[in-house]
Amino acid sequence: MNKRIQVLKYVLADLFSAATAWTLFYIYRKIYIEPEKFHKVVPVVFDKKFFLALLIIPAIWLLIYYLTGVYKNIYRKSRLKEVGQTLLLSIIGVLVIFFTLLLDDEVVSYKNYYQSVLVLLGLHFGLTATLRFILSSITNYRIHNKIIGFNTLLVGSNENALKLFNEIEAQEKSSGNKFVGFVHIDNKNGFSSELTKSIPHLGELADLKRLIKEKEIEEVIIAIESSEHENIGKIVNEVDYQGILIKVIPDMYDILSGSVKMTSIFGAPLIVISREIMPTWEQSLKRIFDVTISLFVLIVFSWLYIILALAVKLTSKGSVFYSHERIGWHGKPFYIHKFRSMYIDAEKSGPALSSKHDPRITPLGMFLRKVRLDEFPQFYNVLIGDMSVVGPRPERQFFIDQIVVKAPHYKHLHKVRPGITSWGQVKYGYAENVDQMIERLKYDIIYIENMSISVDLKILIYTILIVMQGRGK
């Protein structure tokens, strides 16, 4: 499957719909609305204003669709939900166009305003929904008939795994799962000789992360026995932050508690445990917020960057900036940038966390850390997308390897962009050892489970207060 081509099809269809709807609406106004106002026939002339609007308005519609996540999960669309989403966005977009472009028009009566809104809404929604419905129907047909599908890894090797595999393969209409193989949980349980007749055995739980990358896995289905349920946490920790769709076979308790939701009439009943942390529109708003804040700081406080750079250079030997590798979003490494606050060769004996009275920290560095000014260069990291203004602090792989031994759920932090400041940083400050890192971890996990723009603003306000009062530690 080529997701880029599929997205391009939707983009072109939406551009065509927006441009055609606006053109037909323009003609409608010339034929029905303007003659009432001027009391004469108005010729349909496509002037410069029309062509300017024809460029701008479809682009605005695409921006709305992008920010609200219309083009995400392009192969996993419910046609009914898509029609509802298209209607809602069409109403919002048409109202925006009305209040920005059409409200100032002179009309004979307010009835013309209602007519304009309804006609534009009908044209735009009708064309957009129709073309999207056609594209989605073609995609669903190809999925149901196994022309295209999602690379799927089955976790489990005993009776439950075999039953689920047979049930999915026997479906009248395919749910799109292309099983590339299965992994067993541990050597104690072995693996099914029956299952290996249908799909290859690829390894065990320890191989999961490697297999996901090698086999380009898009979906993981956990079908383990009751005796193996203590391993679900390990499986989710390995898979969840990689953006893979995770499904689990339910037991009767899950069904009675309402955990099992219908996603397909023909598909097997499964619990989907991979979910979006924030709605797509709020994720887009958070990114816009990050870029805006970063540009503001980098431009308005450029003078402060120069002063701090000179101060670092003049007070101790070494470079102005300190850059080193951290692990970020989806577990990918990146280089974080800070004003140097330690003497050169501070880690010549190996990676080490700083402490309250750390002799490696320069006098200026102690001040920079207290007011958090050493973190200022990270606004560049935010601007290029490595980080967010607010998010869990990124760590080095050296310390992550130690943390996950005691707290495997640390990997959940990789589900979001790391941040310059975080709730853990506000509440706990710099950690001096792995145990303190684990203690701070609970605040970051709670933050991820409650992420929102309002929470980010609160954390940012408290961070500013800490900087102004010099209470950083």
C-alpha positions in Angstrom: 0.0 0.0 0.0 1.2 3.5 -0.8 -0.2 5.9 1.8 1.2 8.9 0.1 -0.7 8.2 -3.2 -3.9 7.6 -1.2 -3.5 10.8 0.7 -2.8 12.6 -2.6 -6.1 11.2 -4.0 -8.0 12.7 -1.1 -6.2 16.0 -1.3 -6.9 16.3 -5.1 -10.5 15.3 -4.6 -10.9 17.9 -1.8 -9.3 20.6 -3.9 -11.6 19.8 -6.8 -14.7 19.8 -4.5 -13.7 23.1 -2.9 -12.9 24.8 -6.2 -16.0 23.5 -8.0 -18.3 24.4 -5.1 -17.0 27.9 -4.9 -17.3 28.3 -8.7 -20.9 27.1 -8.7 -21.7 29.3 -5.7 -20.2 32.3 -7.5 -22.4 31.6 -10.5 -25.4 31.2 -8.3 -24.8 34.6 -6.7 -24.5 36.2 -10.1 -27.7 34.6 -11.4 -30.0 34.8 -8.3 -28.6 37.0 -5.5 -27.1 40.0 -7.3 -30.0 40.6 -9.7 -32.3 41.2 -6.7 -29.9 43.8 -5.4 -29.3 45.7 -8.7 -32.7 45.0 -10.2 -31.1 43.9 -13.5 -29.4 40.9 -15.1 -25.9 40.5 -13.9 -23.4 38.9 -16.4 -21.3 36.0 -15.0 -17.8 37.4 -15.3 -14.8 35.6 -13.8 -12.7 38.5 -12.7 -9.4 38.7 -10.7 -11.2 38.5 -7.4 -12.8 35.3 -8.4 -9.5 33.7 -9.4 -7.8 34.9 -6.2 -10.6 33.4 -4.1 -10.3 30.2 -6.2 -6.7 29.9 -5.0 -7.2 30.9 -1.4 -10.4 29.2 -0.4 -9.5 25.6 -1.4 -6.1 26.1 0.4 -8.0 27.1 3.5 -10.2 24.1 3.3 -7.1 21.8 3.0 -5.6 23.5 6.1 -8.8 22.8 8.1 -8.7 19.2 7.0 -5.0 18.8 7.8 -5.4 20.3 11.3 -8.3 18.1 12.1 -6.6 14.9 11.0 -8.7 14.1 8.0 -5.7 12.6 6.2 -4.5 10.4 9.1 -5.2 6.7 9.0 -6.2 7.1 5.4 -6.9 3.3 4.9 -8.9 2.9 8.1 -11.9 5.1 7.5 -15.5 4.4 8.4 -17.6 5.8 5.6 -20.4 6.7 8.0 -18.1 8.5 10.4 -16.4 10.2 7.5 -19.7 11.6 6.2 -20.5 13.0 9.7 -17.0 14.5 10.0 -17.3 16.1 6.6 -20.7 17.6 7.5 -19.4 19.1 10.7 -16.2 20.5 9.1 -18.3 21.9 6.2 -20.6 23.7 8.5 -17.6 25.2 10.4 -15.8 26.2 7.2 -18.8 27.7 5.5 -19.6 29.8 8.6 -16.0 31.0 8.6 -16.3 32.0 4.9 -19.6 33.7 5.5 -18.4 35.8 8.4 -15.1 36.8 6.7 -16.2 37.2 3.1 -19.9 37.4 2.7 -21.3 39.2 5.7 -20.4 42.7 4.3 -22.3 42.2 1.1 -25.3 44.4 0.5 -28.4 42.3 0.1 -32.1 43.0 -0.3 -33.0 41.0 2.8 -31.5 38.8 5.4 -33.1 35.9 3.6 -30.3 36.2 1.0 -27.8 35.5 3.7 -29.5 32.3 4.7 -29.8 31.3 1.0 -26.1 31.9 0.5 -25.0 29.9 3.5 -27.3 26.9 2.7 -26.4 26.8 -1.0 -22.6 27.0 -0.3 -23.0 24.4 2.4 -25.0 22.1 0.2 -22.6 22.4 -2.7 -19.4 22.0 -0.7 -20.7 19.2 1.5 -22.3 17.4 -1.3 -19.3 17.4 -3.6 -16.8 16.7 -0.8 -18.8 13.9 0.8 -19.6 12.2 -2.5 -16.0 12.0 -3.8 -14.7 10.9 -0.4 -17.4 8.2 -0.2 -16.3 6.9 -3.6 -12.6 6.8 -2.6 -13.5 5.1 0.8 -15.7 2.6 -1.0 -13.0 1.7 -3.4 -10.5 1.3 -0.5 -13.0 -0.9 1.5 -13.6 -3.1 -1.5 -9.9 -3.6 -2.0 -9.5 -4.4 1.7 -12.5 -6.8 1.9 -11.2 -8.7 -1.1 -7.6 -8.9 0.2 -6.2 -6.8 -2.6 -4.6 -4.6 0.0 -4.0 -5.2 3.7 -2.1 -4.3 6.9 1.0 -6.3 7.9 -0.1 -8.0 11.1 1.9 -9.8 13.7 0.2 -12.4 16.0 1.4 -12.5 19.6 0.6 -15.9 21.0 1.1 -19.5 20.0 -1.5 -21.7 21.7 -5.3 -22.4 21.5 -6.4 -18.7 21.6 -4.0 -17.7 18.9 -5.0 -20.6 16.6 -8.7 -20.0 17.1 -8.4 -16.2 16.4 -6.3 -16.7 13.3 -8.8 -19.2 11.9 -11.7 -16.9 12.7 -10.1 -13.9 11.0 -9.0 -15.9 7.9 -12.5 -17.4 7.6 -14.3 -14.1 7.5 -16.5 -13.5 4.5 -15.1 -10.1 4.1 -11.5 -9.6 5.1 -10.7 -7.1 7.8 -7.4 -6.3 6.1 -5.1 -8.3 8.3 -2.1 -9.8 6.3 -0.5 -12.1 8.9 3.3 -12.2 8.4 3.9 -14.6 11.2 3.5 -15.1 15.0 5.7 -15.0 18.1 5.5 -17.1 21.2 5.6 -15.7 24.7 8.3 -17.9 26.3 9.9 -21.3 25.9 7.7 -22.8 28.6 4.7 -22.5 26.4 6.4 -23.3 23.1 4.6 -22.7 19.9 1.7 -24.4 18.1 2.6 -26.9 15.4 -0.9 -26.3 13.9 -0.3 -22.6 13.6 3.1 -23.0 11.9 1.2 -24.9 9.1 -0.5 -21.6 8.2 1.9 -18.8 9.1 5.6 -18.8 10.0 6.9 -18.7 13.5 9.2 -15.6 13.7 10.5 -15.8 17.3 9.6 -14.9 20.8 8.7 -11.8 22.8 12.2 -10.5 22.9 12.2 -10.3 19.1 9.1 -8.2 19.0 10.7 -4.8 18.5 13.1 -6.0 15.8 10.3 -7.8 13.9 8.1 -4.7 13.9 10.8 -2.8 12.1 12.0 -5.6 9.8 8.5 -6.7 8.7 7.0 -3.2 8.6 4.2 -4.2 11.0 1.2 -2.0 11.2 -1.0 -4.1 13.6 -0.2 -6.4 16.5 -2.9 -8.8 17.7 -2.4 -10.2 21.2 -4.0 -13.6 21.5 -2.4 -15.2 24.6 -3.7 -17.6 27.2 -5.0 -16.6 30.6 -1.9 -18.0 32.2 0.2 -15.6 30.1 -1.7 -12.4 30.9 1.1 -11.0 33.1 3.0 -10.5 29.8 0.5 -8.0 28.3 2.2 -5.1 30.0 5.6 -6.1 28.5 4.0 -6.4 25.0 2.3 -3.1 25.2 5.5 -1.4 26.5 7.4 -2.7 23.4 4.7 -1.8 20.9 2.6 1.1 22.1 5.1 4.0 21.5 5.9 2.9 18.0 2.5 4.0 16.6 1.3 0.4 16.0 -2.4 -0.5 16.3 -2.7 -3.0 19.1 -5.6 -5.3 19.5 -6.3 -7.9 22.3 -8.8 -10.8 22.4 -11.3 -10.1 25.2 -12.5 -12.4 27.9 -16.1 -12.4 29.2 -15.3 -9.7 31.9 -14.1 -7.4 29.2 -17.3 -7.9 27.2 -19.6 -7.4 30.2 -17.7 -4.3 31.3 -18.2 -2.6 27.9 -14.5 -2.7 26.9 -15.3 -4.4 23.6 -16.5 -1.9 21.0 -17.8 -2.8 17.5 -15.5 -1.6 14.9 -16.7 -3.8 12.1 -19.8 -5.9 11.5 -17.8 -8.7 9.9 -14.6 -8.5 12.0 -13.6 -10.5 15.1 -14.5 -8.9 18.4 -11.2 -7.3 19.7 -10.2 -4.6 22.2 -8.2 -1.8 20.5 -5.8 -0.6 23.2 -3.7 1.7 21.0 -5.3 5.2 21.1 -4.6 8.8 20.4 -3.4 10.7 23.4 -5.0 14.0 22.2 -7.5 14.7 19.4 -5.8 15.4 16.1 -7.0 19.1 16.1 -5.5 19.6 19.6 -2.2 17.9 18.5 -2.1 20.4 15.6 -2.9 23.3 17.9 -0.1 22.2 20.3 2.4 22.1 17.4 1.3 25.6 16.2 1.6 26.7 19.8 5.2 25.3 20.0 6.3 26.9 16.7 4.8 30.3 17.6 6.4 30.3 21.1 9.8 29.2 19.7 9.9 31.8 17.0 8.9 34.5 19.5 11.6 33.5 22.0 14.3 33.0 19.3 13.6 36.4 17.8 12.6 38.6 20.7 15.2 37.3 23.1 18.0 37.0 20.5 19.9 39.7 22.5 19.7 37.4 25.6 21.2 34.5 23.6 24.2 36.7 22.7 24.7 37.9 26.3 24.5 34.3 27.6 26.8 33.0 24.9 29.4 35.7 25.7 29.1 35.0 29.5 29.6 31.2 29.0 32.6 31.8 26.8 34.3 34.4 29.1 33.8 32.6 32.4 35.2 29.1 31.6 37.1 27.2 28.9 35.1 25.2 26.3 32.4 25.7 23.8 29.3 27.9 24.3 26.9 25.1 23.6 26.7 21.6 24.9 25.0 19.1 22.5 24.5 15.4 23.2 22.2 12.6 22.2 18.8 12.0 23.8 16.0 9.6 23.0 12.8 11.3 21.8 9.5 10.8 20.0 8.9 7.1 19.0 12.3 6.2 20.6 14.3 8.1 17.9 17.6 9.7 19.0 18.2 13.4 18.5 20.7 16.0 19.6 19.6 18.3 22.4 21.3 21.7 22.7 22.0 23.6 25.9 24.2 26.5 27.1 27.2 24.7 28.6 26.9 24.8 32.4 29.8 22.4 33.3 33.5 22.4 33.0 34.9 20.7 29.9 35.5 16.9 30.3 32.9 16.8 33.0 31.9 13.2 31.9 35.4 11.9 31.1 34.7 9.0 33.5 31.4 8.2 31.8 27.7 9.5 31.9 26.7 10.9 35.3 23.8 12.9 36.6 24.4 16.2 38.3 23.8 16.8 42.1 23.0 19.8 44.2 26.6 20.6 45.0 28.2 19.1 41.9 31.8 20.4 41.5 31.6 19.9 37.8 29.1 22.8 37.4 30.6 26.2 36.8 29.5 29.2 39.0 27.7 30.7 36.0 26.3 27.2 35.2 24.8 27.0 38.7 23.0 30.3 38.1 21.8 29.2 34.6 20.4 26.0 35.9 18.6 27.8 38.8 16.7 30.0 36.4 16.6 27.4 33.7 18.4 29.6 31.1 20.7 26.8 30.2 17.7 25.2 28.4 17.1 28.3 26.2 18.8 26.8 23.0 16.2 24.0 23.1 13.7 26.3 21.5 15.6 25.5 18.3 14.9 21.8 19.0 11.2 22.7 19.3 11.2 24.7 16.1 12.6 21.8 14.0 10.2 19.3 15.6 12.5 17.3 17.9 10.9 18.6 21.0 7.8 20.4 22.4 7.7 23.3 24.8 5.9 21.1 27.3 6.5 17.4 27.5 8.5 14.8 29.5 12.2 15.6 29.7 14.3 13.4 27.3 16.9 11.1 28.7 20.1 9.4 27.5 19.9 5.8 26.4 22.5 5.0 29.1 20.0 6.0 31.9 16.9 4.7 30.0 18.4 1.2 30.1 18.7 1.4 33.9 15.2 2.9 34.3 13.3 0.3 32.3 14.8 -2.5 34.5 12.8 -1.1 37.4 10.1 0.8 35.5 9.3 -0.8 32.1 6.4 1.7 31.7 9.0 4.5 31.1 8.7 3.7 27.4 5.3 5.3 27.4 7.0 8.7 27.5 8.2 8.1 24.0 4.6 8.3 22.8 4.9 12.1 22.8 7.6 14.7 21.9 9.9 15.4 24.9 9.7 18.9 26.3 11.8 21.8 27.5 9.6 21.8 30.7 7.3 19.2 32.2 5.1 18.6 35.1 7.8 16.3 36.5 10.4 19.0 36.1 8.1 21.6 37.8 7.2 19.3 40.7 10.6 17.5 41.1 13.3 19.4 39.3 16.5 17.8 38.1 16.9 14.1 39.1 20.2 13.2 40.8 19.9 9.4 40.4 17.9 6.7 38.7 15.6 6.3 41.7 14.7 10.0 41.5 14.1 9.6 37.8 11.6 6.9 38.5 10.0 9.0 41.2 9.6 11.9 38.7 8.3 9.4 36.1 4.9 9.1 37.7 4.2 12.9 37.1 5.1 12.5 33.4 2.9 9.5 33.0 0.0 11.4 34.6 0.7 14.3 32.3 0.6 12.1 29.2 -2.7 10.6 30.3 -4.2 14.1 30.8 -2.5 16.0 27.9 -4.3 19.1 26.7 -3.5 22.7 25.7 -4.9 24.0 29.0 -2.6 21.6 31.0 0.4 22.8 28.9 -0.5 26.4 29.7 -0.6 25.7 33.4 2.8 24.0 33.4 4.3 26.8 31.3 3.0 29.5 33.7 4.4 27.6 36.7 7.7 27.2 34.8 7.9 31.0 34.2 7.2 31.6 37.9 10.1 29.2 38.8 12.4 31.0 36.4 11.5 34.5 37.7 11.8 33.4 41.3 15.0 31.4 40.7 13.5 28.3 42.4 14.9 25.8 39.9 16.8 22.8 41.2 
